[in-house]
Amino acid sequence: MTNDDEMAFEMALIRRAAAIEVLLRRLLDDRPLSGEIARPDRLMAAMRHGVLNGGKRLRPFLVMESAALFSADGEAALRVAAALECVHCYSLIHDDLPAMDDDDLRRGQPTVHKAFDEATAILAGDALLTLAFDIIAGEATLLPAERRAALVLALARAAGAGGMVGGQKLDLEAEQAAPDEAGIIRLQAMKTGALIRFACEAGAIIAGAPAEDRERLAEFGSAIGLAFQLADDLLDLTADASQMGKATGKDAAAGKATLVALHGVNWARSQLHGLVGQAHALLDPYGDKAALLKEAATFVATRNS
Amino acid sequence: MTNDDEMAFEMALIRRAAAIEVLLRRLLDDRPLSGEIARPDRLMAAMRHGVLNGGKRLRPFLVMESAALFSADGEAALRVAAALECVHCYSLIHDDLPAMDDDDLRRGQPTVHKAFDEATAILAGDALLTLAFDIIAGEATLLPAERRAALVLALARAAGAGGMVGGQKLDLEAEQAAPDEAGIIRLQAMKTGALIRFACEAGAIIAGAPAEDRERLAEFGSAIGLAFQLADDLLDLTADASQMGKATGKDAAAGKATLVALHGVNWARSQLHGLVGQAHALLDPYGDKAALLKEAATFVATRNS
């Protein structure tokens, strides 16, 4: 990859994030949706606090770029991307709660339970998760019902007890009894991997692409999901708090089992290199159209915040 | 209504509850669903604790009977009913949390955060909400994708910020500043009404019934939702804890604004009578086929636990 590719990726990421921001802001305003009585002001404010926080919007980017790979409708992809970001942000709100990771800061801002209160944070998370399925299932998503139902199902699988939420549970249990290597890999594939895998797979579903493309994109998602977590563990060890906008060194301080702690920094960097190569190879059949997605894989593995 | 009608209803309620119990138990076992890596044991145990607790399964009953009114597929209705019960039970798990209503008992058993811990209770609720959409969207629900998507959307509207979760937020705010009568009605229509309304409307969606039937069933659901809450407020005032399996007299002790507190017990009983009449009238066009649903309306208004 050249510097030009890197710059093209960074500009595309910013452009996609801006589009997502506009849609999320609209979806999270105070107007009731059809069939609703009202949406309480403070609840909506808490949801906005948890979502409109200047995130990089990596998962939405992956949805939109994987959809573009198959020339899918951009508006439909944007809505699915927004729904996925609602799920991601709900998970952060709940993970930050005192009963969970007990974090006061997120991107340099007070977490939702700090800016509001614990009950409101729980409900804001619940409402965001619910809203995600509302967004995908609605006809405004401009997809045949078959694809909307398939997206709801795939997202629910990725986010539920056998995916993200299950991974979070394993992560909490890992604080009591350190998992072995297989346990760490399973935990990470569920906690962070499942949603990133869904992000990439979603593009193929939105486009109604053949099953083999859907599977290929899902595998690409799995590879960069692994890379994402490895890079995160590396950053926790090597970055400082101002760079990350959240507390760092927490894993080591908590004696937390990570693959980096198990095998060392050099091993992790070499693994990352391998995963990026694997991710790129999976996209080779799509030629130049996959350039931005390939660059996303590189970015995930080498990001410094 | 005669005693025979009442007995037929009670037997039907028990029969439906038994069918739901079998399906919920199967949906909440430890086997991973397709596309999942695993479902952590303790998380699944917490979900089962929150769901398989001997509830009356009133909402599932309403789904199944309203579906039967339009001769819908019974298996499809059963699955949608199970999904709705997952949403209802998730809301109870989260409502019981220390940061919310802080309840130790539910149906005479320890609440999920008491039997397990707070983090597990939060995650079990999250996973149940997610599972509900998984169940409805899946092809095993045996409905055309159009209806599965419509059910996901209607459930998300009923459960989200403009429905149940929004109502819970308003309920928490009502402890700080007592709402006026309109505020109480809005709060209750959202907190308990929206899901009961969905239960009745769902039958028409499952059956693919015309819009006017869907609207009629939804109105029936609204009427019994109101009756349900009035009866609940009455019970809180007049029943004892052993009868309810949970603490009573809490509303009065907390100086909580309810319509019963505002207008008195006699007014509430007369209102209940009127709501039951209204609910029955809405079902008149369906003749004898609606007998059990009508009896359900009576039951909701006159139940003593």
Interface residues (C-beta under 8 A of the other chain):
Chain A: P32 L33 S34 G35 E36 I37 A38 R39 P40 R42 L43 M44 M47 Y90 H94 L97 A99 M100 D117 E118 A119 T120 I122 L123 G125 D126 A127 L129 T130 L131 F133 D134 I136 A137 G138 P144 A145 E146 R148 A149 A150 V152 L153 A154 L155 A156 R157 A158 A159 G160 A161 G162 G163 V165 G166 Q168 K169 L170 L172 E173 R186 A189 M190 A194
Chain B: P32 L33 S34 G35 E36 I37 A38 R39 P40 R42 L43 M44 M47 Y90 H94 L97 A99 M100 D117 E118 A119 T120 I122 L123 G125 D126 A127 L129 T130 L131 F133 D134 I136 A137 G138 P144 A145 E146 R148 A149 A150 V152 L153 A154 L155 A156 R157 A158 A159 G160 A161 G162 G163 V165 G166 Q168 K169 L170 L172 E173 R186 A189 M190 A194
